[in-house]
Amino acid sequence: QLQVVESGGDSVRPGGSLRLSCEVSGFTVERLAVGWFRQASGGNQEGVSCLSPKDGIPYYADSLKGRFSVSKDDDRNVIFLQMNDLQIDDTAIYFCAVDTPVHSYGRYYCNYPATMRYWGQGTQVTVSA
């Protein structure tokens, strides 16, 4: 059974950095489409970064380019989201999702998160002064 567990959320000041981890069990990360999503209190779900193994090129939401980066450790079966220069608007619950890839481009999964079947429970990121 495929399971997803996020960790690494914390409270930081503006300008700070965090690295979120997404541990996957039951399937090899190397062959999965992966995505990071977030949802602020009272807000809509937003695709942060998504990656399909078919093209291997990470997609990032326009507002996050240059600050966030996604990576995978295939040996440890873990997906990371490095977040730099965090701002108050980055406060949200961050979710990791995975699924067997159907589409070639990460953008598809970020735009259509409902297509991903396996989700973690989320990890809280709070940015405040």
C-alpha positions in Angstrom: 0.0 0.0 0.0 1.4 3.4 -1.0 1.7 5.8 1.9 2.9 9.4 2.0 4.1 11.3 5.2 5.3 14.9 5.2 7.5 16.5 7.8 9.6 19.6 8.4 6.9 22.2 8.9 7.8 24.9 11.5 7.4 28.5 12.5 9.9 30.9 11.0 10.5 34.6 10.5 10.2 36.3 7.1 13.3 35.7 5.1 13.9 32.3 6.7 14.2 28.9 5.1 12.7 25.5 5.6 13.1 22.1 4.0 10.0 19.9 3.9 10.3 16.1 3.4 7.9 13.7 1.9 8.6 10.1 2.7 6.9 7.6 0.4 6.5 3.9 1.1 5.0 1.2 -1.0 6.4 2.4 -4.4 9.6 3.8 -5.7 9.7 7.6 -5.9 11.8 7.4 -9.0 8.8 6.2 -11.0 6.1 8.4 -9.5 4.7 11.8 -10.4 5.1 14.0 -7.3 3.6 17.3 -6.2 3.7 19.8 -3.4 0.5 21.7 -2.7 -0.5 24.2 -0.1 -3.6 25.6 1.4 -3.8 28.7 3.5 -6.5 29.1 6.1 -9.7 30.1 4.3 -7.9 29.8 0.9 -7.9 27.6 -2.1 -5.5 24.7 -2.7 -2.5 25.9 -4.7 0.0 23.8 -6.7 3.5 24.7 -5.5 5.7 22.4 -7.5 5.1 19.2 -9.4 7.3 16.8 -11.3 6.6 14.0 -13.7 9.2 11.3 -14.3 8.4 11.3 -18.0 10.2 14.7 -18.6 11.9 15.2 -15.3 11.5 19.0 -15.4 10.0 20.5 -12.2 7.1 22.9 -12.6 6.8 25.8 -10.2 4.0 28.2 -9.6 5.1 31.5 -11.1 5.0 33.3 -7.8 7.4 30.9 -6.2 10.1 30.6 -8.9 13.5 31.3 -7.6 12.5 30.7 -3.9 11.3 27.1 -3.9 12.9 24.1 -5.3 11.9 20.4 -5.4 14.3 17.4 -5.4 14.2 13.7 -4.8 16.4 11.2 -3.1 15.6 8.0 -5.0 17.7 5.9 -2.6 15.8 7.1 0.4 12.5 7.3 -1.4 12.1 10.9 -0.2 10.9 14.1 -1.9 12.1 17.4 -0.6 10.8 21.0 -1.0 13.4 23.6 -0.2 11.8 26.9 0.6 13.9 30.0 0.9 13.2 33.7 1.6 9.8 32.7 3.2 7.2 35.4 3.3 4.1 35.8 5.5 1.9 34.8 2.5 3.7 31.4 2.4 1.9 30.4 5.6 -0.2 27.4 4.9 -0.5 23.7 5.3 1.8 22.0 2.8 0.8 18.7 1.3 2.7 16.1 -0.7 1.0 14.0 -3.2 2.1 11.2 -5.5 0.7 8.9 -8.2 1.7 6.7 -11.0 2.4 9.0 -13.9 0.0 9.5 -16.7 1.0 12.8 -18.1 4.4 14.0 -19.2 4.5 17.4 -17.6 4.6 18.5 -14.0 2.3 21.4 -14.8 -0.6 19.1 -15.4 -0.4 17.7 -11.8 -0.2 21.1 -10.2 -3.2 22.4 -12.2 -5.2 19.2 -11.6 -4.4 18.0 -8.1 -7.5 15.8 -8.0 -5.8 13.5 -10.4 -3.3 12.5 -7.7 -4.6 9.7 -5.5 -2.1 9.5 -2.7 -1.8 12.3 -0.2 0.0 12.9 3.0 -1.6 14.5 6.1 0.1 17.8 5.6 2.6 19.8 7.6 2.1 23.4 8.9 4.4 26.2 7.8 3.9 29.5 9.6 5.8 32.6 8.7 5.4 35.5 11.1 7.4 38.4 12.5 
